């Protein structure tokens, strides 16, 4: 890539991150829909989990459809339609899904509700395939993972406020949450969401986003590499990495309520702030990891590295203060955030080094959680959110580096592996029946161990292709 950009194109990047916000907003809102549907449709616990299953499986189905169409037309569909048109199309598909909530609520049909969610996530699958590599392309390659981290931070702002907005729209207020839930109450929030999808599709269509962004090619590309993204080892190993990463991220949070309730005797209503802290930890970590996308000035970066995480932590405290939760148990978490800041500085912006360091700390946090009691174990499990926070952009950047015109195809293969969130959560639940919930976190330890292996292996693979993320360290300081 001879014409490498030296600056992030903020005018194009800011419209793009609106879609990242929606993914987070809707995904976290599913946690509110699960108990609503369970009560309204009189479902068992496993039946209510079909909400998550329908949502996550749609990503895989979407990626498979996308690849099948590309094979049929003998051309990559995103390259044919253009990145901007593909994003707008994805938003329109999601909007169609939200429209199904209206007849589903009128008919009181759970299958129709699931179909609506499935179609929303089908649209998200296409949006993710386009938006992740586009975020990397809108500026210099060396800060690509930081831009994706920043977009992820916006995504986590969505996960932080989504459940609050949707629960307020459905219940009116927390006080009414225990009263009879009418399935009719989900109609209006999701119709508004559909209108927002359409508005953003028009907004993106009129924005200055590029339809054909410049993408990084491997310097040693030979004829045999041109056919398929699967010929690149960084991608194939990266697909497994995305599968286990989404797995450990989702399963750590989804098994935490059962641990706190069964092993520590927490009341169900007192667990919510800790789950909220876990997802806020993702935001704290991503805001920290995104610092380098803002400025090249090293001393400014050092200051921002301390301001960004505590600003994000402040948002978590403010949201929980508004929800009238006791904040006293959370102040100690400020100390754990220091570990994140030190690890972030040690990684020096190199995605492979960051993946290695954060995976090792993730293993440490899980092991502490498995072998301690009481609140120490809760903080240890929650802190996994901090150390998972920047791994998606690290893996994604490493896996699609050097793919050139195969980038969007490779991206769709990575999006397909989001199903790890559903499968590994189920696997940990299955293991817990034999080991108890606390020790079932060994599943997460194994996931992190693979990520550490990938970090080491992919560095060598990319160096052999002439791609080095460390160049900026030699020249920049």
Buried (B, 14 or more C-beta within 10 A) or exposed (E): EEEEBEEBBEEBBEBBBBBBBBBBBBBBBBBBBBBBBBEBBEBEEEEBBBBBBBBBBBBBBBBBBBBEEBEEEEEBBBBEBBBBBBBBBBBBBBBBBBBBBBEBBEEEBBEBBBBBBBBBBBBBBBBBBBBBBBBBBBBBBBBBBBBBBBBBBBBBBBBBBBBBBBBBBBBEEBEEBEEEBEBEBBBBBBBEBBEBBBEBBEEBEEBEBBEEBBBBBBEEBEEEBEEEBEBBBBBBBBBBBBBBBBBBBBBBBBBBBBBBBEBBEBEEEEBBBBBBBBBBBBBBBBBBBBBBBBEEEEEEBEEBBBEBBBBBBEBBBEBBEEEEBEEEBBEEBEEBBEBBBEBBEEBBBBBBBBBBBBBBBBBBBBBBBBEBEEEEBBBBBBBBBBBBBBBBBBBBBBBBBBBBEBBBBBBBBBBBBBBBBBBBBBBBBEBBEEBEBBBBBBBBBBBBBBBBBBBEBBBEBBEBBEBEBBEBEEEEE
